[in-house]
């Protein structure tokens, strides 16, 4: 699965990943970011998530678009044993794309086109 972060240059984009637990046991995961641009992504609400039986849990991933080139990383969710039950390891590809560039400011200047 791929999670795309697209927006204007210097914009901060937050994506929320919903995890469902269909079992009758509690699941817990540790989130890890790895890859070439992993330092550019962050987990603002922490790197652990606990999902009660038959409920949902959420992981937020934040990215600030600082460069024109696409950023890439992988989000790995490793299961912690809770009640003696291990969940499956989950992986997601994270990619960014600059959709537009907004000027930070504008400067007007006047100069001659040609001088002898």
NORWO-V328592 format. One record per backbone hydrogen bond with DSSP energy under -1.0 kcal/mol. CO is the residue of the C=O (numbers start at 1). NH is the residue of the N-H. If there is no record, write none. Layout:
BEGIN
co;nh
CO;NH
CO;NH
END
This chain:
BEGIN
co;nh
1;93
3;95
5;97
7;99
8;11
11;65
13;63
15;61
17;59
19;57
23;54
27;51
28;80
29;49
30;78
32;76
34;74
35;38
37;40
38;41
42;62
43;46
47;31
49;29
51;27
52;55
55;21
57;19
59;17
61;15
62;42
63;13
65;10
71;96
72;37
73;94
74;34
75;92
76;32
77;90
78;30
82;85
85;82
90;77
92;75
93;3
94;73
95;5
97;7
100;9
END
